[in-house]
Amino acid sequence: MKLWEDISIDHINREKPRASFLRFPTKEAALLNQKRYSHNYKNLNGNWKFLFLEAPEYSPENFYANDFDNSKWNEIVVPGNWQLQGYGKMHYSDLWYNFPINPPYVPTENPTGIYKRQFSIDSTWMGKRIILKFNGVDSAFNLWINGKEIGYSKGARIQSEFDITDYVVKGENTCTVRVYQWSDGTYLEDQDMWWLSGIFRDVELYSEPYGGLRDFKIEADLNEDYINGKLKINFDFVKADGQKIELELKDKNGQVIFNDFIKGEDFLTFEKEISNPYKWTAETPDLYNLIITVYGSDDSIIEVIPQKIGFRKIELKGEVFTVNGVAIKFKGVNRHDYNPRNGRVVSKEEIEDDIILMKQHNINAIRTSHYPNSEWFYDLCDEYGMYVIDETDLECHGFELTGRYSWISDDPTWEKAHVNRMERMIERDKNHPCIIMWSLGNESSFGVNYKKMAARAKEIDSTRLIHYEGDFNVNEEEGPVSEVYSTMYTWLEHENKLTMDKIIKDIKKPHILCEYCHAMGNGPGGLKDYQDLFYKYDKLQGGFIWEWFDHGIETITEDGQVYYKYGGDYGDDPTNGNFCIDGLLMPDRTPSPGLLEYKKVIEPVKTIAKDIEKGIFELVNRFDFADLNQLSLNWNITEDDKIIQSGYCEIPSIKGREAKELCIPYKINIRPVSGADYYLNLSYTLKEDTLWAAAGHELATSQFELPLKADKVLIVPKGELKVVKEHCVLKAIGDEFEVHFDLVKGKIIKAIKDNCEIIEEGPQLNFWRAPIDNDMYLVEDYKKKYFMHLWHQIVKSIEYSYNDNSLIFKVSTINGTTNSAWFYDSVYEYRVFGSGDILLNIYGKPSGVIENAPEMIPRIGVNFKLNKELTEVMYKGRGPLESYADSKEAALFGVYKNNIDGLFTNYIKPQENGNRSDCSWVSLTNDRGIGVIAIADDKIDFSASYYDDKTIESAKHTYELKKNDYITFNIDYKQNGLGTNSCGQWQLEKYRCRFEEFKLNFRISLYNNKEIDTVSLGRERLEY
């Protein structure tokens, strides 16, 4: 049997797993905590010689020998994935294996990379153990040093250490690594991501003194009342020989808590009670510095080890789990390692940037989907404050399609393969306070091997909880192992599927959504609906959005445009296409509107108006631990686009999960301006600098409409109107403006103001939108059953009458799709005044065989074609970001300015975007101030873009979008919600756009903002 297909061999000569830590020769060096100052250290990243082969068997004879001639080999960058450096094939799939399923066998054509480089060591390395460490190699590899075979390892995304002491020499040494793309381990590594191979994490060489520690385990627990700390440390020496250990613990202020000496043995346990220590949580990540100094029998220092520790207690209490006695809420995300240029190669700085951005957006938890991350990830989560579910590198998703989902999960011959992966993760990461749960893997069904994993996890570490989503439907008799009831994409509404209300009613465990609200493209919708449920029930302890990052591969066109490839763009088949473009963060690190919505939904302050006239509000602290007095409250009152009052409030002490009333000292003895709206706007910002944001960073907002209202300004339209019929065109000509109607099609074909053409065509009823990713399961029926993309307008009649002041133009139509017997019976009614104002009343009534209509339609509205020079946009409504019926919490009411390009959200795969909700009016003008304003009788949604639906829908990538020579201007009565049905809940009932009766009434005015400012114009109401 081939080595890389032998499940009985997990490794050859790999070191026993242990915690990750640094050791230094002096206390002074340990305090600097830089690898360079450790006993000996070399980072072997950089350019390696590289030979790429179709299969391992094609390896040249003696390729590992020191004198082998590799001068004709190429060079490759380590760390790196070879597919992104020109070798092999790029391939993305969500669940399919790329070869026949016949475990443990993999393809004969097994792409293989041989890496080779030299390194030198001097005499200071001699007399110590010399360790070579690979932090991540996909999928399996063999190692040679100076032509001698050292060992073998598999398990792509976890460390492998080898003791090479007996194989190195002073001076030059040769390291050779042969990496296999496929191994029996691949059957356990079928995660939803690009298939990428090679040495993709750091390669490190370092020395360890023989008299030092092999490993140590820290438990920094709390007593039953969560006041005092219980510190327990287990030490494991390489070889005990009369050593002593000094332990010095300092708090975050540098205060020495204790300094103790203990005598060394092979296995040594130290225990001590710590009086009322600072408690570690994600909100208060207080860490202690532990300095471990090992002395020899002659009292000389052998090594000094710095270690951060955090005191906290994790418990399972009936239907909740707690941290420090509190049933916390996860406000989390799933995170893959990802870089748009380098694949799964990520630096410490990139991980730190991720965590900082998460903290700035109120995220408090990360699930390491679906494998352990680089070591420094956990250091950063300890330091910045992030709860972590640490997940084993294990997924067997492709077996689901065989009808034997538990094929290897329930096969005892695969026990070692399962258990060892989890064991290596726990042993490496056990000393990190950020880790709350150990996850046994992802989407691999259930079986005996999961029971063995759970039992072994509890043997190693009984202080944390076990998580595994794959046993959520396993009954108690069969022995589920997860201590929390974890589900994915559980619906809020559905007749047949598992829904959240069933979990609330039937499940007697704490519940988390380990994945929910799939953030693919424009979305996710419904975030608030889930979060409201989490807050309502203690047992619902939050969840993790899928996912953090879009996994697009950066590509540059010949003319320099950057875009991002996804599945299928490399000829990869089968593929799940752009299913990897499913993050809250775009590949260039631009936060998506979905991330801003999530930040708002999980914000730490809920503000409730108790007496708005007196300025009395209740502040509810949504933190689990932190006090709200770390925030400042800045407030203002706006009169449309003007701030008319503002101030600052000191927030009193409000402890986690508590509430207090606060009086905000504004005055509303304001004489309201006709047609203006008045809002109280609250902004909660950091009072002081933190590790992750500067003072003044906004964490929460709230907004209240004030009871100040005066009717709109009544305006009687002025100016004479001349009406001229020219064959099939009816012209209405007034003061410096003209409107032309097509007497066949029944719509405006031209509207002119001050000799500038403003409207080029419209309005035309529109019921289609460029499909969003969350429409993916609707599109086939939309197009093949309902022909929703093929609407037709049949004009039944056109009537008009006029006098010196106005023209009434009425068009009756049938609006339906190809081959449909259901349709709208519609009426457009225009009233055109000599002043350049047009009142539009558009009405639609469902008609025909109504029962044949779809359950949802994309939108109900009208669109116009406007002059492309009308680039300047101003509107009164929700903003400044895009918003939709089920995703508009972050968009506050106000008056906003933008331009046409700025309204557009450039999703990696183009789709419907840029909608602004609940608008009173919107104007588009050219750079001279001439343009058009639409003023709603009530509220409208709008969007304006250089791309129409057809242009957007036909583009696979952003570079394929070509601007039209007009602006598409949509005014909508309603648009369908977003949902998250690319994976999960479709649009909730209350957010659906149905085939329903509608009235869309608004005013169109052609105007020049040099004659009247836009805000004042928006406050008018015509009287006639």
N, C-alpha and C positions, 0 to 999 in steps of 0.2 A: 504493500500500500504506500502511496506517496505520502511523504511527511505532512504536506499541507492539506491532506484529506483524512488524517488520522485523528479521530476525536478522542482517542485514549491518551494522546500526547497534548497537553496544554502548553508545555514549554520544555525546554532542555536547558538546564543550568541557569535559569533566571533566578534572581534573588527572591527570597521570601518577601511578600509585600509588607510595607511599613509606612509610617507617617512621613510626610515630606517636611524636612527641616534643614536648616543650615548649621554648620558647626565651625567655630573659630578658635584660633590659638590663644587669644587674649580677650579679656572683658572689654577692653577699649575697641577692639575690632568688632566684637559682637554687637556693641551699641550702634556701630555704623551700619551693620546688617546689609552689607553688600557682598555679593558672591565673590567678587575679586579678592576680598580680604579674608576669605575662609582659608583653611589649611592649604589647599591647592585647588585651583579651579580653572577649567578651560571650557569655553563654549565652542562647540565644533560646527556651528552654523556657518554658512558661506557657500562657496562654489565647490562642488564635488565632481569628480569624474563620473561619467554616467554612460551606461550601455543599456539600451532598450531592446528587449527580446519578445518574440511572440509567445514563448513558453520557457519555463526554467530549464528544460532539457537542452535547449540551444546554448546554454552557457558555455563559453570557451573553457577548455581544459586549464586547470590551475589558475583561473581568473583571480583567485584570492591570494596568490603568491605575491610576496614583496617585489620580486623581480619581473612580474608579468608586465608586458609592454601595453599600457593603456593610452599611449600618446595619441592614438586616432579616435579615442572616445570623445564624446561631447562633454560639455559641462552642464550641470544643473544646479539650481539654487536650492539649498536646504536651509530652513524648512520650505517645502513647496509641494503642491500636487502636480504630478507630471503631466496630467491632461491640460493644465493651464500653462505648460511650458513647451507645448508642441508635440507631446507623445501620447499615443493611444487615442481613445475616443471619449468625447464628452457625452454624458447620458444622464438625463433626469427621469426619475419615476417615483411615484408615491408609494407603491407597494409591490410592483412586480420584480421578481428576480430576473436577471438578464440571461438566464440559461435554464435548461430543464431542471425541475425539482426532483432530485434523487439524492438526498443527503446520505453521506457527507461528500458526495462526489461533485467536482466542479469542472468547468470546461478544460479540455486538453489545451486549447489555445488560451493560455493563462498569462496575460501580459505581465512581464517581469522586468524589474529595473535593478541593475547592479550599480551600486554606489561605491565609490572608493576615494579615500583621501589620506593624507599623511598628517600626523601630529607629533609634536616633540614634547618630551618631559625632561626636567633636569634632576639633579641629585636630591632636591628638596622633596620630591615625590617618593623617594625610596624609603622603605621601612614602614610604609603605611598600606592600608587596603586601597586599591585603585578601582573605582567604580565607573562604568560607562552606562549612562542612562539615556534611554530613548523615551520621550514623553508622548509620542504618538506616531505610529506607523501603520498604514492601511494597506493590506489586511494582515499579513503575516510576514515574518522575515527570519533569515539566518544571519549570524554574525561571525566574522573571522577577524582575528588580530594577528598581524605578522604571519599570515598564512596558516594559522592554527584555528580550527573551528572552535568557537566559544559556546554557541548555543542557538536556541530557536525560541521565538515567542509569537503569540497571536493575541488578539484582543486589541482592536485598532486604536481605541481612544482612551487608553490608560497607560501608565508608565511600565517600562520594562528595564530593570537594572541587572547588570552583569558584573561580577567580580573578575577583572582582567589582570589582577596583580601578577600572577605567575606568567603572563604572556607578553608583558611590555618590557622594554629596555630603556635605559637612559639614552636620550637622543631621539632619532627619528623612528616612528612607528607607523604601520599601515593598518588602516581600518577598512574592512570590506563588508558591505551589507547587501544581501540579495532580498528584494521585496517582491511579494506575490500579490497581484490584484485580487485573485480569488483563492479562498481557502475554505475548509469546513467552517471556519469562523464566520464566513460571509453569510451563512444561513442564519446567524444570530445578529446580523448587521444590516437588516433591510429597512433602514429608516427612510423617512420621506425627505430626500435631499439628493443632490447631485452625487453620482458615483465617482468618487475622486480617490486617487491612490498615491502612495509614496510616503516619504518621511515628512510629515506635515507639522510636527511640533519640534521644539528644541532638542538638540543632541548635546549632552553635557558630560564632561569628564571631571571627576573630582576625587580627592583622597579622604580617607577616614583613619584616625588613629586606632590601632588595635585595642587599646584599652578603653575606647569610648562606648557610647550607647549604640546598640543596634536600632532600638525603637523605644518609644514611650507613648503612653496613652493618658490623656488628661480628661477627667470628669470634673467640671466646675458647676456643681449642682447647687440647689437651695434646699433649706429645710422645709418642713411641712407648712410653716406659716409665711414662707417666702421672704424672711427677713435675713437670716444668716446664711452664709455660703458654706458649702461642703466641698472642699478640694480634695480630690483623690488622684494620685499619679502612680501609674505602674511603669517601672523601668525594666528594660531588657538589655543587658550588656552583651557585646560580642563575646567577651570572656571576662568573668569576674576574677579580679586578682588584687584584692585589698583596696580597691578604689573608694573614694569618698565623694559624696555629692553635696554641693552647696546649692540651696534654693533661696533665691531672693525675689520677693514679689513686690512690685511697685504699682500704685494706682495711676490713673491718667494724669494726676498732678505731680507725679514723681515722688509721692510720699511712700516710704518703705513700710510695708504691711508686716512682713516678717523676713527673717534671715536665718535659715536653719541648715544644719549639717546632718547627713545620714550616711551610714556605712553601706558600701555596695555589696550586693549579692547577685547571683545570676538573674533572679527575678525579684524585684524589690517594690514594695508598695509604701507610699507616703500618704498620710491623711491629716487634714487640719481643718478646723472650723474657722471661718473668716467672719468677723463681726460686721454685719450689715454692709456688705459690699455694694458698690454700684451694680445695678442689674443691666444685663445686655438684652436689648430688644432691637428690632429694626428701626424703631423711632428714637431709641436712646442707646446707640451702639457703644457703650462704655467698655473699654478693654483694659486689662491689666497686663503689665510687662513682667513676665517670668524669666529670670536668668538662671539657667541650669549650668553649673560649673562642675566638671568632673576632675577630681584630683587623683594622681597616682599615689602609691603607697609611700612615696618620698615627698608628698605634698606639692609636687609640681603640677601645674595645670595641664591636663590632657586635652580638654576641649571645653568651649563655652557655647551654649546653645540658647539663643533668644527665642521666646515663644509668647505670642499674644494669647490671652485667655479671656473668656467672658462668662460670667455667672448667670445662668438661667435654668429654668426647670420646665420640662415638657411632660405633660401628663394627659392621659385619656380619662375623661370623667363622664361616664354615661354617654350621652349623645353629643358631647363636645370634646375637643382636645384643647388644651390650654398651654399658654406660655406664661410662666410666672403667675399662674392662677387665673389668667384672663383668656376667654374664648376668642382668640384673635380672628381677624378677617384678612384673608389673603387678597391683596389687590395686585394680582400678579400677571406675568407674561411668561410664555415659553420662549426660550432663547437657544438658537443654534450658534455655533461658531461660524462666522461668515465674513468674507471680504469680497467685494465685487471684482477685484483684480486677482486676488490670491486664493480664492476658494475658502477652504477651512483653515487657512493660515491666518491667525490673528495675533496681534501683539498685546502686551500688557496694557499699553496706552489705549488701544482700541477697546479693550474690555472695560477699562476705567471710563472711557468716554461713554460707553453704553450705560454703565451703572450711574454715572452722573446724570445723564439724560433721563434715565428712569426715575431717579430721585426727584428731579425737577418736575416730573410729570406725575408725582404722587404714587408711583409704583413702589410696592414694598416687598415683592416676592418674585423669585425666579425659579422655574423648573428647568433643569439642565437637559432639555429635550435633545436627543434621547441617549445621552452618554455623559460621562464625567467630563468636565471642562479642564482647561489648563490649571495648574496648581495655583497660580496667582489670582485666578478668579475668586477663589474662596477667601484669600487674604483680603481682597478688596471688598467682598461682601461683609466680612467681619468688620472691617474698618468703616465703611460707609453706612452699613445697616441695611441688609437685605435678608429676608427669610429665604432659605434655599431648600427645594426638594432635589436631592442629589440622585440622579438616575443612572442605573446600570446601563452599560453599552450592550443593549439587548432588545432586538425587535425581529419578529418572524412574520411580518404582516403578509407576505406573499403566500403563506400556507393557507390563508383564509379562503383563497379561490380554489383550493384543491378539494374542499369538502372534508379535509382533515386538519383543521386549524391547529390542533394540539399535537400534531405529528411528532415534533421533537420536544415540545414542552412537557409532554406526558410520557416520554421515552426515557427510562432510567439510564440507558447507556449515554445519554447526553447530560447527566447530572453534573459531572465535573465541569463541563463547558459552561453550564449555567452558574454554578455556585462560585467558581473561581473568578469570574468577571465581577460579581458583586463583592466578593471578599477583597479583591484588589482595590476596589473603589473605597470601601469602608475603611480599610487599613490606612490608605493614603490620606483620607480626608477627615478622620475621626476627631481631630483636635480643633475643629472649626465650630465656634458657637453658632454661626449663621445657619448651619444645617439642622433642619427641624425634622425631616423625614428622609429615610432611605427608600428610594423607589427601585423596584425589582426589574424595571424595564417598561416596555411599551408594546401594546398591540401584538401579543404573542399567545392569545388564548390562555389556557390554564392547564395545570397538570402537576404531577408529582414533583417535578423539578422546582416548581415555585414554592411548594411546601418546604423542600429542602433549603432553598435560598432563604426563606423567611426564618426558619429555625436557626440557620447559621448566622444570619444577621443579628438575631437576638442574643446568640452566644457571644458574639464579638462586642455588641453594643446594645444594652438593654435600656439606655436612656433616651433613645429616639423612637419615633413611630415608623411602622412599615407601611409603605404605600404601593399599591399596584392596582391599576384600573382594570386589568384583564379579568379580575375575579368578581366584578360587580354583580354578575348574574349567577354566581355560584351559591347554592344554598348552604345553610349552616352545617348540614350533615356531611357535605363534601369538603368542608373545611376551607372557607376563604381565609386568606392570609393577611389581607390589607386591614389595618386598624382604622382606616377611614373608608367611607363608601365614596369611591371616586368614579365619576362618569365623565363622558365626553359629549359635548354638543347636545346636552339634554334640552328638550324642547319646553317652551312655556305653554304652547297650545298645540294639541294634536289629538285626533280621535283615537289613534291606535298606538302611537309611540310612547315610550317612557317619558313622562313629563315631570316637571319640578313639583307639582302638587302631589303626585303619587309618592315621590321621595319624602316630602314633608309628612305625609300621612303614614306611610308604611315602614320607612327605614328607621332603625333605632341606633344608628351610628352617626358620628359627624360626617358631613358631606362636603366634598369639594368638587368643583368642575376643573379637572386637570387640563382640559382644553375646552374653550367655548368662544363664541363670537369670532368666527373665522374672519381674519382681517384681510381679505383678498379684494384688491381693487377698491372701488368706492364702497366703503363700509368700515366697520360693521354697524348695522342698525340694531336698535333695541338694547343698547348697553344699560340704559337707565332702568329698564324693566327688570333686568337681572339683578342689578345692584340694589334696587328697592327691596327685592325679595331677600337678598342676603342680609340686609339690615333688619328685616322684619323677624327673621327666625335665627336664633342663636346657633342651631345645628347646621345651618347653611353657612359655611365658613369661607365663602368666596371662591375664587378661581383664578385661572391663568389663561389670558387671551392667547389664541393661536394667531400669529406669533409676533416676534419682535421685528424681524428684518425681512424685507423682500430679497430673494436669492437670485437676483438678476446678475448676469455676467457682463461686465463693462465691455463695450465694443464701440469702435469709432469708424464712422463712414469715411469714404474717400474725401468728402468735402469737410471733414472735421466735426461732424455731429456725433455727440455721445448718445448712445442708447444701450439698452440692456437686453441681452438674449435670455431666453428661457427654454424649457423643454421643447424639442422638435426643431429648434433653430440649427442644430448640428446634424440633422438627419437621424437623430436618435429615435428608435422605434422598438417597442412601444414607449410612449411617454405620456405624462399627464400635463403636458403643455405648460401653461402659465400658472399651474397650481402651486408652483414654488414662489410665485409673486403674491405673497399672502401676509405681509407684515405691516406693523404700525409705522415702521421706518422704511423710507424708500432707499434704494441702494446707495444713493449719494448722501445718505444720512439726513435727508429732508423729512421732518415729522409730517406724517399724513394728517389730513383732517380727522381721521379716526383716532389718532393718538391724542389730539387736542380734546376730542370729545371724551375719551377715556379719562384724561386728566380731570376734566370737569366733573364727570360722574363719580369719581372716587375722591373728590376733594375733601380736605379734613374738616371743613366747617359747613354745617347746615344752618342757614339763617331763616328764622320764622318771624314774620311780622305779628306782633301782639297788639300794638296800637300804632298804626302807621302815622296818624296825625300828630301823636305825641312823640314819635321817634323811638318807641319802645320795641325792642326785638329780642328774641331768644336765640342765643348762640349755642348750638349743639356741637360738642367736640366729637368728631368722628375718628380721632386718634384712639388707639387702644390704651396708650400709656402717656404720651407726651402732653404737656400742658399747653393750652392755647395762648398763654401769655408770651410765648416765643414769637408770636405774630403781631403785626401792627394792622390797624384797620384804617384805611384811607377811604373817604367817601366823597361823592359829589352829586349834585343835582343838575341834570341837563334839561335844557329847553330845546328840543330837537338837536341842533348841531352846536349849541352853546352851553358851556358850563356856567351856571349862574350862582352856585354855592359850592363850597368844598371845605373839607376839614379832615381832622385826624382824631382817632379815638384810641386811647390806651385800653387794651383788652385785659380784663381782670384775670386772675388765676382761675382757669376752668380745667380741671383734671380730665384725663382720658375718659371718654364715654359719659361725661357729665354735661350739664347745661346750666347756663345762667342768663339772666336778662341784662340787657345793656341799653342805655339811652343814648341815641345819637343826636347831637345838638343842632339839628337843622331846623329851619323855619319854613313853613309852607303857607305863610300869609302872603302869598304871591298872587298878583293879579294875572291870571293866565292870558297868554296871547292867543287870539283866535286861530284855531286849527293846529296849535302846537301840542306836543305830547311831553309830559314831564316824567322823568325817571330818576329814582334814587339808585345810584350805582355804588356797590361796596367791593373793595379790593383788599384781600388779606395777603399781606406780604411778610417775608422774613424780617424780623427786627434787627438781627445781627447776621454777620457772615457765618456761613457754615462751610463744611468741607466740600459740599456739592453745589452751593449757590451763594451768590453775594447778597448782602442785605438789600431788601427791596424786591427780591424775586417773588413773583405772585404765585401763590399756591391755591387760592380759592377766590371765587367771585359770587356776588349775588345781585339781583336787580329787582326793583319793585316799581310798578307804575303808581305814581302819586295821584290822589283824587283831585286833580286840577284839570279842568276842561272848559274850553270855550268853543262854541260852534265855529265851523270854518267860515272864512270870509266869503260872503255871497257876492258873486260877480255876474253882472249881466253882460253877455257877449255883445261887443260892438262891431260895427263894420258891415258894409253891404256885401252881399254875395251874388255873384253872377254865375248862372248855370248854362253851360253850352254843350250841346250834343253834336258829336262829330262821328258819324257812322257808328261804330261799336264802342265808342268812348264817350263817357259823360264827364265833363270838366266842371268842377266847382272852383271859382276864382274869387279870391277875397283880397284883403289888405296884405300885400307882399307874400301871398301864398297861393298855392294851387293844389287841388287834389283831383286825380284822374281815376275814374272807375271803369273797369272793363264790363261792358254790358252783356257779355256772353258768360264770362267766368264769375262775375259778380263780386269782384274784389278790387282793392286799390292796386293800381299798377304804377302810380307815381304820386309823390307828395313833395312839394317844393316850398321852401321858405327862404326869403331874401335871395332868390335865384340859385339857391343850393338845393340839390335833390337830396331829400332826407330819407323818405321811404321809397324803396324800389319795388316792393311787392308785399301784399298781405293786407289784412291778416287772413291766415288759412288755418282752419281747425286742424289740430294735430293731436294724435293719440298714441304716438310711438316715441320711444327714446332709444338711443344707442344702448344696447344691452350692457348692463353691468355684470361683473363676475357672479354676483349673487342672483342674477337672473338665469344662470346657466341651465337650470333644469326646467325653466319655463320656455326657453327660446325655441326648442324644437316644436312644441305645440303652437307657440305663437306664430311660427313661420309656416309650418306644414299643415296645421289643422285650421288655424284661424286667419292666416295670412295678415297678421297684425302689422307687418312692415309695408303692406301694400294697400294703403287707404285711397279711396276715390271719393271725390265730391261731385255729386250730380245736382245741378242747379234746377230747381223746380220752377221758380218764378223770381222775377226781379220787379220791384215796384219802386217808384220814386215820386216825390212831390217837393215843391220848393216855393219859397217866397223871397223877398228882398233880403231877409236875414239868415235863412237857414235852408238846408237841403235835408230831407229825410230819404234815405236810401235803404230799402229793405230787401234782403235776399233770403229765400227759403231753399234749403238744400237737404239732400240725403247724403249722409256720410257713413260709408261702410267699406268693408274690406273685400278683396277678391273672393268671389264665390260664397259670400256670406248672406244669410237671410236675416240676420240681425243687423241693425244699423241705428244711427241717430237721425231723428227728424229734427233738423236744426234751423235756426233763424239768426241771421246777422241783421242788426238794425243800427244804422249809422245816422247820427244827426250832426251835420256839418254846419258850422257857423262862420260868418265872415271874419271873425277874429282869428281864425286858424285853429280853433278848437273843434274836436270831433268827439262826440259821445258814442260809445260802443256798448250795445247790449247784445250779448250773444247767449243763445239759449239752446239747449239740446235735450231731447226727450228720447229715451230708449224705445225702439220700435221694432217691428218685424217679429221674427221668431226669437224672442228674448232669451228663452231657455237654452238656446244654442250658444249664447255668448260666453266668453271665458270668465273665470272666476275673478280674475284681476286683469286690468289693462294698465299699460305703463304710465299713461298720463292723460289728462284732459286739459287742453289749452289751445292757444293759437301761436303761430309764429309769423314773423315779418322778415323780410330782407331789407336791411338798412345800408345806407352809404357807408363804405368801409372807413371813411374819415371820421366817423362818430366814435372816436376812441376813448373819450373821457366819460366816466360813469360816476353817477352819484345816486344814492338811493337811501330810503328810510325803511328800515326793517331789521332783520337779524343779520349780524355780521361780526367781524369782517370776513370770516371764513365761510365756505359753502355749508349748506344745511339742508336737511330733508326731514320728512315727517317724523321719522324715528331716530334722527341723529341731529338734534339742534340745541342741545343743552348748553353747548359751549358758545353758541352764537347769540350774543345779547342784542337787544334792541338799541338802535342808534341811527345816526346819519353817517354814511360812509362814502368815501371817495376811492375810486380805483380806476383802472383802465381795462380795456378788453383783454389784453394779455394777462393782466393780474387776476382776472376772474377765473381763469382757466386752471384746473388742477391737472397736472401732466402725469396721469397714471401711466405706469410702465406699459401696460396694454391699454390703449385708448378705449374709453367708455364714457357714458354719461357722467357729466361732472359740472361743477360751477353753479349749481342752483342756489339761489338766495330765497329764504322763506319769509312768509308773513310780512310782506312789504306793503307800505302805504303808497309809495310812489317810487319811480325810477326814471332817471333822465340819462340820455346819451347825447353828447354834444361834440362838435369838432373843436379844434384848437382856437377857434374864433368865438366860441360860445353859442354857435347856432346848432340847433338840434331838435330833439323830441323828448317829451316827458309823458309817461303813462301814470295816471293817478287813479287808484282803485277806489271803488265805492266802499269796499270793505278791506280785504287784504288779498294780495296776489303773491305767487312765486314768480321769479324771473331768472333767466340766464341770457347771456349774450356772448357770442363766440365767433371767431373767424371760421369755425368748422361746423357744418351742419351734421345732423345725425348720420347721414349716409357716409360722409367723409370719415367721421369718427369710427363708425362700425366697420368700414372696409380696411382700416389700418391695423396691422398687427403690432407695430412698434411706433414710438413717438416720431422717429425720423420720417415715417411714411405720411405723416400729416402735412398736407399742403394747404396753405391758407386760401380760402375762397376770396373772390374780389368783392365780397359783401359781408356784412355782419348778420348772423342769424340771431334774431331776438325773439326769445320765447316768453310768453306771458301765460302762466298756468293757473287754472282753477284748482288743480290738485295734481300731485305726482305720486306714484306708488312709493311706498317706503323702500328702504334698502334691504332690511333683513340680513341674515347671514347664511342663506341657503346654499352657498357654494359648499358649505359643510355645516349643516345645522338648521336652526329655526328659519322658516320662511317668514314673510312679512306677517306681523301680527294683525289680527282682524281690524283693530282700530287704526292701523296705518295703511290700510289697503285702498287703492284707487279702483273702484268698481265701475262696471257698466251701469252708470246711474244718471239720473237727471241732474242737470247743472245749469247755473246762470253765472255768466262771467261779465261783469259790468265795470267798465273803466273809461277814463277820458284820455284821449290822445291830443296833446297840444304841440304844435310846431312853434318854437319860440327862439328868442335870442336872449341869452342871460345878461346882456348889456342893458336890456329893457326892464327885466325883472329877475331878481335872483331866484335860483331854483327852489330854495327852501320856502320862500314866500309863495311861489307858484304852487307848490305842493299843498299849501294850506287853503287853497281856494276851493269853492264849490260853485258850479255854474247854476245860475237861476234864469229860467227862460219861460 
